[in-house]
Amino acid sequence: MCLAVPGRILECLDRDGLRFAKVDFGGVRKEVCLETSPEAAPGDWVLVHVGFALRVLDEAAAREIHAAFGVAGDA
């Protein structure tokens, strides 16, 4: 079984011609590849699996996923 986690984009970056972002996962910040979600921008929520943003989420969807995981916080 695989798990994808929502996070909020803090800033977008360019790494050797590829789009990346610094993403906040409730205080844990990681770099994530945005090539699979080119429309993603700072402030957006993205669903991330193994370092790739699978899709942009709206805030309501991010809250729903956090609730299902039992996570309180900034969603």
Summary of the structure (lengths in Angstrom):
residues: 75
radius of gyration: 11.6
end to end distance: 24.1
largest distance: 37.3
contacts: 210
relative contact order: 0.25
helix: 15%
strand: 48%
